[in-house]
Amino acid sequence: MTLKEKIAELSRELRPMCYAKNRNLASEINSALMKHLDEHPEDRKAWFGHHED
């Protein structure tokens, strides 16, 4: 097996784990952002723009 083939095999094995971790991280970041924006209305306007009023 060449190095390129081994890397491809490992990538296939690791991809589902990486997607799951990224989804969890994205969810955590989104939750923290929404909590912050709920607590700071002035930042909410800056984040979403003025069309949300």
Residue pairs with C-beta under 8 A, 6 or more apart in sequence:
1 9
33 47
36 43
37 43
37 44
37 47
38 44
44 52
45 52
45 53
